Amino acid sequence: MHPPSPAAAAAVMDFSQNSLFGYMEDLQELTIIERPVRRSLKTPEEIERLTVDEDLSDIERAVYLLSAGQDIQGTSVIANLPFLMRQNPAETLRRVLPKVREALHVAGVEMQLTAAVSFLTILQDESVSVHTYAHSFLQVILLHLEHRDAGVSNAWLETLLSVIEVLPKDTLRHEILNPLVSKAQLSQTVQSRLVSCKILGKLTNKFDALAIKREILPLVKSLCQDVEYEVRSCMCRQLENIAQGIGTELTKSVVLPELIELSRDEGSSVRLAAFETLVNLLDIFDTDDRSQTILPVVKSFCEKSFKADESILISLSFHLGKLCHGLYGIFTPDQHLRFLEFYKKLCTLGLQQENGHNENQIPPQILEQEKKYISVRKNCAYNFPAMIVFVDPKNFHMELYSTFFCLCHDPEVPVRYTIAICFYEVSKLLNSGVYLIHKELITLLQDESLEVLDALIDHLPEILELMSTGGESSVQENKLSSLPDLVPALTAAEQRAAASLKWRTHEKLLQKYACLPQVISSDQIYYRFLQRMFTIMMTNNVLPVQKAASRTLCIFLRYNRKQEQRHEVIQKLIEQLGQGKSYWNRLRFLDTCEFIIEIFSKSFFCKYFFLPAIELTHDPVANVRMKLCYLLPKVKSTLKIPADKHLLQQLEMCVRKLLCQEKDKDVLAIVRRTVLELDRMEMSMDAFQKKFYEKDLLDQEKEREELLLLEMEQLEKEKQQNDGRPMSDKTFEKKQFVLGRDSKTPTSLPKNIPISVPGSSSATPSTSKEIKKSKLIRSQSFNNQAFHAKYGNLDKCTTSKSSTAAYTPSVSGLSKTSMISLTDDSFRMRNTNSTPSSFSSNTSLPSTSRGTGNSVDPKSSGSKDTQPRKATLKSRKSNP
């Protein structure tokens, strides 16, 4: 090994010295930073001055601090003034308020702002009468309206405007309106005149039209002609409130001429205020005023807008929809076309200037201009539904489709986000022409921004319903079959949401996917979405997302119309979740059971999920047993006596074992509370009872629809055998989803799945083909409207109330030593020939024993499968 050269050694030495000097400089900087902190510490003398006798009452302490304390102490007292008024209003008004007045004369900005908020809080709390409040606080508020600090002045003005709402007319006239005559004169400051404008706008709601005409309108006219453009603009924006107070006739004779004159003002802000006020008052004016007076002003304003500041374009684009709606019917064909072309031009404003340059190379003024252009296009997207009404939906394809296409493909996210929000309104307006925007729906579903997707999925069920029915109220042929890109777009959207950190968007998307049985086929859901729901339930780390996937899976199961597929789903739920190696999967199984109870009939739950659920009373993990205890009352509510008497006995046996054998004190406490609740529960009978009549009727309807779905499937098989060809989708759609609210699909699993027979509650369907056909004929009166009524009820599910993502703990899966007593063939995996490719290609069902299973569980880590990690899991008991 060769020694380093002298040059290298010197370089190392220099580097070390430079590093040392660098550290020394850093230390010096830290010392400099620390010095002010040391100086800010209070000396013993200062602490002594800040100390207050603890024996003083609240009133005495407040008086002392306002008299001899420092500013921060006085501010604290004023912030606590509402509490003192609630506690002792008389003493507070007599002793504390005079000190507050004195302190405010020399107070800083912080104390002034605090006082304005406290005075407003006292008014809202109604601690004193209105008369007492006006006598004690009103003069203080008026005194500080013209504070030199604009923020303080605005704070006191907001308080005054709230006070005006409750003061009587006499007080308003003497204390506010009469002094306002002098405050609004040109000899006063600009700030005083601006305050006068806002007060006048508020006072018009408190006086009758005659008093307004005699006392307020002269001041309004004077301020509209003020020499300062800020005052004219402020008064112009108050004319809307004044017009509502004086009525239509005075508005036409007094307000409208002032607005027309202000619309020609030399100040752009004044012209903008006049334009916005005219648009907001369009409903007040009749057709003659609109066509002869307002329309020429609007035309002139629009023509000059491109030559003016971009801020005018922003306001114009925002109000354009309301403007076109208000002037609709008075446009000539030429004027109609010109306004439409003007809107189209605004929709593409700034897009022609795209040059692909780096933002760092663009001058700041150009960047600012582009931001304003983005706001214009965003406002155009906001007004798009109004423009559809303006051109008539029948003319959408010819007049506005190209514009809609541009907005959906706009390079800026805020524009696409806004058009995604409006997409549902656009779909409703197009009605039978909704097929024209199929491709734009796919485009927004595939948008790279999750904000756009989040905005679109708020009304995704309604949009897909309109797409599937072509906007017609009665269900015809499903028209989504002509949109083959929909299912890939939906699956890609879910995968994009899952790959992001925005779990709330992912949760909402999964919840909205519950509408898919209404718009796509059962096979498509089974092969493209069902397995994905299983994967999310077993691998996702966010609890609300897992629950959303679980509930959506249950709805998919409810509307699956192939018995073999339903069997497969139920078997996977029991084997991979209920008997899963990971305790987290078993918790999700209990969540799924809760959704099954809500969505399906009682007999369905008892037939397939009752025994697997109560067997979890022997689970080695305390959290699972605890969650089951919370679920037991709902489990018991699914039983009917006497048909389910044997199930009730098994439930009671499991509860007794928990009481006798449970060693975890927290679980034992919950078991005892659950036992008391179970004892208080009244059991449902097979026959209808008056107290349970509505629930029993709903459950009977669910069970009837589940049986009807089986009969429909059997009829389809018979038709295929008789005709040698499958029944068309159109024919079967008329018989599909003949389901009422919260209806469920009944199934009977193969022999290798444990089934508890609930007696007469699981009646077999009639074997007579004539009876089946007659039932189906009756069922045709149920269509997708029944689905909507039910789906709206289903949406009342429990949603996640957590504001942060709940992540699954990294705990090894736990093997249970006792499960359902079965034969050796129980829960045996299906032959690959009978397993659908959707499942067989991605996963294999586990064996009965969790401890010896070969499948790798994503929630398991290591080989700790047999010993429960109680210390690790206890923290999740309260929120399993």
N, C-alpha and C positions, 0 to 999 in steps of 0.2 A: 504494500500500500504506500503510495507516494505521498510525501508531505505536501501541503498546499503551497502554492507559489506565493512569493512576497506580495504580488499585486492582489491576489485573492484574499490574503490575510488582511491587507490594508482595507480592502473593500468590506470585509466582515467587520473590521473595527469601526469604519465609518458608519456602517449600517447600525451597529450597536449604539454608537454615540448619538446618531440622529434619532434612534428610537428612544433613547434616554431623554434627550432634550424634548422630544414630542410628549412623553409622559409627564415631564415637569410642567410643560405648558398646559396640558390638560388639567393637572392638579391646581395650577394657578387659576384657571378658569372656574373650576369647581369652588375654589375659595372665594372668588369674586361673587359667584352666584349665591353662596351661602351667607355672605355678610348681611344682605338685606333681611334675610330670615332671622338672623340673630338680633338685628336692630328692631324687628317687629315684635319681639317678645316683650311682654309687659314687665315693668319693674314692680317691686313690692309696693311702692307708693301708688302706681297706677292701678294695681289690683285692689288696693285699699279703697281708692276712689270709686271703683266699679262695684264694690261689694255693697249689697243692700241688706238691711235687717230682715231676717226671715220671719219675724213676728208681725210684719206689716200686712195689712189686708191687701187684696188686689187693687182696690180703688186707691188706697194710700200709696202703694208702691208705684202705681201709674202716675199719680200726681208728683211724687218725688222724682221719678226718672225724667218726666217731662220738664221739671223745673231745674234739676241739678245734674241730670245725667248727660251722657254723650249722645251724639246723633244716632248711633246704632241702637242705643237703648230706647231713644224716643221713637225710632222707626218700629221697633218691636212692640212698643205700647200701642201705637196706632194700628199695627197689623192685628193686635188683639182686641181692638175696640169693639167689633161685633160681639165677641164673647162677653165683654163687660156690659154691653147693652142688653144682652139676653139675661145676664145674671142679676144686674141691678141698674135698670135704665134710669131711674130718678137720680141716683147719686152720680152716675156717669155723666148725665147731662149737666148736673149742677157743678161738679168739681173737675171732671176730666176734660170735657169738651172745651171749656174756656182755655185750658192749657194747650189743647191741640191747636186752637186758633192762633195762639201766640207763637207756637212752634212753627206753624206753617208759614208765617210771615218771613222767616229767615231760613226756611228748610231748603235742603238740596233736592235734586231730582228724584232720588230714591224715595225719600220721605213723601214727596208730593204724589208720586205714582202709587205708593202704598195707601195714602189717605184717600185717593180717588177710588181705589178698589174697595177699601173698607166702607166708605160712605155708600157705595152701591150695594154692598152685601147687607148692610143694615136696612136699606130700603127693601131688598128682596126678602129678608127674614121677617119683615113686618114686626120688628121689635117694638116700635112705637106707632102711634096713629099717624095718618098722613098730615094732619094739621100740625102735630108736634114736630114731625120731620121737616116740614116746610119752614116752621118757625126756627128750628135749631140748626139745620144743615144747609138750607137753600142758599143763604147769603154767602156762606163759605165757598160753596161751589161756584156761584156767580163771580165771586171775587177773583178766583184763580183761573177763569176761563181764558184770559189773555196772557198767560204766563209766557215768558220769553222763550222757553223751550217748547218746541213744537210737539214733542211727545207728551209732555205734561199737559199742554193745552188740549190735545186730543183726548187724553184720558179723562180730564174733567168734563169735556164736552159729551163724551159717551155717557158719563154718569148723569149729566143734566138731561140728555135726551130720554134716558130711562125714567127720570123723575117726572118729566112732562107727561108721561103716560098716565100717571096716577093723580096728578094735582088737579084740583077743581078749577073751573073756568075763571072764577074771580081771582084766585091766586095767580093763575097764568097771566091774566090781563094786567094786573097791578105789578107783579114782581118780574115778569119776563117781557111781555109784549110792549108795554109802555116804555121801559128803558131801551127796548130794541130800536125804537124810532131814532134815537140819537146815535146808537151804536152803528147803524147802517149808513150813516152819512159819509160823504166823501172826505170829510175832515178827519175821520177816524182812520186807524191803521188798516192795512190790508188784512191782517189776521183777524181784526175785529169784524170786518165786513164778511170775511169767509165764515166766521162763526155765526153771524147773523143769518146768512143764507141757509145753513143747515138747521138752525132753530126755526126759521120760517117754514121750511118744509115739514117739520114735525108738528108745528102748531096748527096747520090746516086741518088735521084730523080731529082737533078738539073744539073747533068753532063751527057754527052754521055758515051756510053760503053767504048770507047777507053780511055777517060780521067779517068774513074773509074779504068780501068785495070792498067793504068800507075801510077796514083797518090794515089788512095784510097785502092786498094786491098793489096798492100804491108803492109799498116798499119793494115788492117783487119787481115791478117795472123799473124802479130806480136802480136796483142791483143788476138787472139785465142790461142796463145801459152804462154800467160802471166803466171807468177808464182802464181798469186792470183786467187783462184777459183771464186771470185766475178766478176773479170774482164772477165774471160773466159765465165762465164754464161751470163753476160750482152752482150758481143760481139756476143755470139751464138744467142741470141734472136733478134739481129739486122740483122742476115744473111738473114732473109726472105725479108726485105726491099732491101737489097743489091742484092739478086737474081732477084727481079723484075726489078731492074735498069740495070743489066748487060746482061740479056737475057738468053736463054736456054743453049747455048753452053758453055759460061763461067761458068754458074751455075754447069753444069755437071763436068767441068774440075777443077774448083777452089772451089766452095762452097760445093759440095757433099763430096769430100774427107775430108774437114775440119769437116763437120757434123758427118761423120762416126767415125773420130778420137775422137771427143768430146763425142760421144755416149758411148765410152769406158772409159771416164774420171773417175778418182778416186773420184771426188766430185759428190754426188748425185744430187745436184742442177744443175750441168753442164749437167749430163746425161739427166735430166728431160727437160732442155731447148733444148737440141739436139733432143730429141724425139718429143717434141711439134713442133719444127721448121720443122722436117722431115714430120710430118703429114700435116702441113699447105702448104708444097711445093710439095705434091704428084702429083698435076695436072701438074706440070712442067716436071716431069720425064716420060720417055717412059716405055713401058712394061718391057723391059730388065732390066732397072735400078731398077724398082720396085721389080721384081722377084729375081734378082741376088744380089742386093746390099741392098735394103731397107728392104725387107721381113726378111732376117736373123737377122737384127738389131732389128726389131720389135718383132720377136719371142723371142729373148734373153731378151729383156727388159720386156716382159710380164712374162716370166718364173721366172725372178728374182724379180718381183714386190712384191710378197707376203712376201719375206724375207727382203724387204727394208722398208723404212719409209712409214707410211700410207699416207703421202702427195703425194707420187708418185702414189699410188692407186687412189687417188682423181683425179689427172690429167689424168691418164690412162682411168678411167671410163668416164671422160668427153669427151675425144677425140676418144673413141672406135668406135662410130658410123661413124665419118668421116674417121677413119682408115679403117674400114671394107668396106666402100663405095669406098675408093680410091684404095684398093687392090682387089676389087671384080673382079673375072675373072682370077686371077693368082693363087688362092688357089687350091691345090689338095683337093680331098674329105676328106682326113685325116686332112689336115690343116684347112679346113672349119669347120669340126666337133670340132677340138680342140679350135678354137677361139669361137665357139658357146658355148661350155662347160665352157670356161673361163668367158664369159659374164654371163652365168647362175650362176656361182659361185659368181661373184661380186654382183648379184642381191640379194643374200641371205647372204651376208657377215655381220657377227655380230649377225644374228638372232639366231644362235645356242647357243649363250652365254646368252640368256635371262634366268634369274634365279629368277625374281620376288622380288629381294631384294629392300629394301628402298634405295633411292639415297643417303641418308645421311650415309649409311653403306658402300657404294662403294668408294674405294680409288679414289682420284682425277685423277690419271693417267688413270684409267680404264674408268672414265667418259669422259675424253678427247678422248680416243680411240674410244669409242662408238659414239661420235659426228662425228668423221672422217668416221666411218663406215656408219653413216646415210647419210653423204655427198656422199659417194660412191654409195649407193643405189638410192639416189636422181638423181645422174648423169646417172645411168643406166635407170631410168624411163624416163629421158630426151631423151636418145638415143633409146628408144624402137621402134619408127617408123622406124628408120634406120635399126634396126635389123630385122624387118619384111621384108624389102626389101632384106636384106642379105640372109634370109632363103627361100624367096619366099612366098607370102601370101598363096599359096596353101598348104604349109606345116606348117601353123601357128598352127593348132590344135595339131599336133603331136610334134612340136619342141618348141613352145613358149607359148602355152596357160597356162601351169602350172606356168611359170614365170610371165605371166601377172596377173594371179590369186594372186600370192604372192605379187606383187607390189600393187595391188588394196586393199589387206588386210594387208599391212604393218602396224606395230604398230605405226610408226612415221608419224605425219601429213605432214611434208615437202615431204615425198616420195609419199604419196597419192595425195597431192596437185599437184605434178608434173605430175603424171600419169593422173590426171583429165584434166590437160591442154592438154596433148597429146591424149586424148580419141578421139577427132574428127579426127585427123590424122590417128589414128589406124583404125577407122571405115571406112574412105575413102580407105585405103590400102586393107582392107579385102574385100570390095565390096560385092559380093554375099555371102561371109562367115561371114557377120557382125552379123548374128544371134548367132554366137558362143560366143559373149561377151554381150548378153542380160543381164545375171545375174550380170555381173560386173557393168553395167550401174545402175541397181537397188541398188547394194551395195554402189556405190559412191553417189547416190541420198539420201541414208539413212545414209550417213556418219555423225558421231557425230560432226565433225568439220565443221563450216560454211565456212571456208576458202576453203575446198575441194569442197563444193557445189558451192561456188562463181566461182571457176575455171571451174567447169563443165558446168555451165549454160551459159557461154559466147557463146558456140556453140551448145546449147541444141536444137534449131530448126533444125539445119542441121543434128545433130545426130539422132533425132527422125525421120526425113525424110528418112535417110538412113536405119534406123531400119524398118520403115513402108514399104519401097519399096524393101527391101532386097538388096540395093545397085544398083538396076537396074534403068536405065534412064527412061524407060517407066513404068507407074504406073500399077502394077498388083494387085493382091489381097493384102489387107492390112495385113501384117504379124505380126503386134503387137497384133493381137487377141490371139496369142500363148503366150503372155507375160501378164498374168493376174495381176502381181504385179506392173505394171507400174503406173496405176492410184493411188493406195494407196501410192506408193512411192512419186509421184508428190505432192499429197495432204499433206503428212507428211513433205516433204521438205518445202512446203510453211508455214506450221504451225510452224516448227522449226525456220524459218527465221523471222516469225512474232513475236515469243516469245523472240527473241534476241534484242539487242540494235543496230544491224547492219542494219539500215533501207535501206541503199543503196543496200545491197544484196537482201532484200525483194522487193524493187522497181524493180531491174533488173529481178528478177525471175518472177514477175507479167508481166513485159513487154514480156519476152520470152514465157510466157504461151499463148500469142496470136497465136502461131503456132499450138495449140492443135486441132483446127478443121480439120487440115490436117492429123492428125495421129490417133485420136480416134473418136468414134461416137458422134453424136449430143446429144443423150440421156445421155451418160456418162458426157459430159460437162454440160448439164443442171442440172443433179442431183448431181454431185460431185464438180462442180467448180462455177457455176453461182451464187448460193446462197452465196458462200464464197466471191465472188466479191462484192455483195451487203453489206455483213457484214463489209468488210474492208472499203468500201466507207462511211459507217455510223458510224463506231466505232473507226477506227484507228486514231491515233493522229498525223500522219506525212503526210503533204500535198502532197509531191511527190508520196508517196505510194498510197494515195487515188486517185490521178489522174491516176496513172498507172493501178490501179484496174478498174477505170472508162473506160479507153480506151480499156482494154482487154475485159471488159463486152460488150462493143459495138461491138467488133469483134466477140465475141461469139454469140451475137444477129444476127449479119450479116450472120453467117453461120449456124444458127439453121434452120433445115429443117421441123419443125413442127409448123404450124400456131398457134395452141393453145398455145404452149409454148412461141412463140414470143409475142402473145397478153399479156400473163401473165407478161412477163418481162417489156414490155412497160407500162403496168398499174402500176406495182410497181415503175418504175422510176418516173412516174408522181405523184403518190399518196404519196410515202414515201420520195421522194427527192424534187420534184417540189412543193408539198404542205406539206412538212414536218414541224413539229413544230420548229425544230432547224434552225436558219438562216444558220448555217454551211452546213446543208444538202441541202438547197436551192442554196447555192453557188456551191456545187458539182453538182447539177442539171444543172447549167449553163455550167460548165465544160463538162458535158456529152453532152449537146446540141452542143457544139463546136465540139466534136468528131463525133457526129452524122452527122453534116454538112460535115465533112471531109470524112467520110467513106461511107455514104449512098447517095442516089440520092436526088436531090432537092425536088422532089415530095414526097418522103418518109418523109423528115423533115417537109414539109408544112402540110402533112396529119395528123401527130401525135404530133409534138412538137412545131409547130409555135405558136399556141394560148397559151398553158401552159407557153411558154417562155415569150411572151410579156406581159402576165398578171402579171409578177413579177415587172412591172413598178409601181404597187401599193403596193409593199412590204413595210412593216413598217421599215425595217432596211436599213439604208443608204448604207451600203456596198453592199447589194444585188442589189439595184437599180444602184449603180455605176458600178458593174461588168456587169450588163445587158446592160448598155449604151455602154461599150466597145465592147459588142458582137453584137449590133444592125446592124452595117454594114454587118457582115457575115450573119445575119438573112435576111437582105434585099436582099442579093445576091442570096438567094434561090428562089426568086420570079420570075415568068415569066409573062410577059404582052402579051395579055390581060387576060389570064386564071386566074391569081392570083390577079386581080385588087381589089377584095373585101378584100383580105388579106393585100394588100398595104394600103388600106384605114384605116383598123384597126391599122396597124403599125403607120401611120401618126397621127391617133387620139391619140394613146398612147404617142407619142412623144410630141404632142401639150399639152396634160395634164401635162406631166413632165415639160415643159417650163412654164406653167401657175401656177402649184400648188407646184412645188418643193420648199421646204424651206431650205434645206441643201445647203450652198453656194458651197461646194466642188462638190457635185453631180450636181448642176446647172451649174457650169463651164464646167464639162465634157459633160453635155447634150448639151450645146451650141456648143462645138467643134464637137460633134457627129452629130448635125444637119447640120453643114457645110459639113461634110464628106458625109452624106447621100444625100445632095443636089447635090454634085459633082458626085455621082455614076450614071453610066449608067445602065439602066435596061436591062435584057435579054429578048428577045422576044421568042415566041413559035417557030417561024421560025428561021433557022440558020442564024447567022450574022457572017460576016467575022472576026470581031475583037474578037468575043467570040467562034470562030469555034472549037478550040481544047477543050475548057472547055465544050461546049455544046455537042460535040461528046462523050467526056468521061462521061458526065452525062447521055446521052442517053444510053450508053452501061451499065452503072450502073442500070438504070431503066429497061432495057431489061432483064438483068440477074435476077433482083428481081422478075419480072413477070415470068421468066422461072422457078425460084425456086418454085413458087406457082403451076405452071403447072406440074412440076415433082411430087410434093406432091399429086396433084389431080390424076395423072396417077397411082401413087402407091396405092392410095385408091381404084381406079377402078379395078386394078389388083387383089387386095386382095378380092374385092367383086366377081370378076369373077372366080378366081381360088380357093377361099376359103382358101388361105394360104398367108402369107406375102412374099413380094419380098425379095429375098436373098440380103444380104449386098453386095455380089460381083457384082450383076447386077446393084444395085443402085449406087455403088461407081463410076461406069463408067459414071453415069449421074449427080453425085454430083459435086459441085464446078466448074460448067461451067462458071466461073466468071472471068472477066477481072480485070484490075488494079482498086483498091479501090472500088470494086463492093459491092453492098449492097443488103439486102433482103427486098422486099416489103411486107407489111402486111396491113391488115385492121382490126382494133380493133373492139371488140363487141360494141353494141349500147350504153353501159354505159360509153364509153370513148369518149371525145370530139374529133371529127375529122373534119378538115377543108378540103373540097373537092377542090383540086386545078385545077378544070376544066379538060381540055383535057390532062393535064400532067399525070393524073392517069388513063390511059386507061385500060379497062377491058380485060383480056385475052380471046383469042378465045375459043369458046365453042366446036369447032369441034375437035373430037378425032384425025382425020387424020392430021389436022394442028399441033396439039400438038405433035404427034409422029414424024412428019417431023422436027419440031423444035428440038426435042430431038435427032434425028439422026444427025442433023447438030451440035448440042451441044457436041456430043461425041468427036469432034476434040479438044475441050477444056478439059484439064485434070489438074493435079496438077501443071503443068508448068505455067498455068495461075495464079494459086494461088501464086506461088513464085514471079512472076513478080509483082503481086498486093501486096503481103505481103512485098516485098522489098520497094514498094512505101509507104505502110502504115507505115513502120518503120521510115519514115521521120517525125514522129509526134513530137510535142513539148515535149522535155524531161526536167526534172527538172534541173535548173541551180543553185539552191541553194546549198551551201556547207554544210549547217547544217540543221537538221530536223526542219520543221515548225510545231509547235504544236498547236492544236486547243484550243482556249480560253475557259475558264470555264465560259461560259455565258449562261444564261437560254434561252430556246427556246422562240421564239416570235410568237405570234399568229397573223395571218393576218386577216384583217377585210373584205377584198374584194378579191375575186378570180374569176375564170371563171364563167360566168353566166350559170348555168346548171339547169336542172330539179332536183327534189328531188332524183331521182334515179341515178343521175350522180355520177360516181366514186364509186358506191356502191360495197362493197366487194363481191367477188364471193362466190357462194355456195361451201361448203367444198368438195362436190362431184366432182366439176369441177376443183378444185385447185390441182396442182401436190403436192405430198407429200413433195417434196423438200422444198416448200415454206410454205405449210400449217402447217407443223410440227414445224417450227422454228419461224415464224412471222405471224402476221395478219395485213392486210392492214388497214391503218388509215382511219378515216372518213373524210368528206370534210373539216370540221372546225378544224384548228389546235388548237384552244383554248379549245375545248371540247373533244379532243381525249383522249382515255383511255390508249393508249400505252405509255410506258415510253421511252422517247427519251434519248439516251446516252449523247447528247450534251446539254440537258436541266438541269438546276439545280434550284430548288425552283419553285415558282409559278409566276415568272415574265414573263408571256406569252404574255401580251398585250402591255407593254410599251417598246419601243426600247431603248436599252442602247447605245445611240449615243456616249457618251463620251468614253465608253469602246471600241467601234468598230472603231472609227476614225483612230486609229493607224494602222488598217489593210487595210485601203482603197487603199493604194498604192500597196498592194500585197494580194488581196483577194484570 
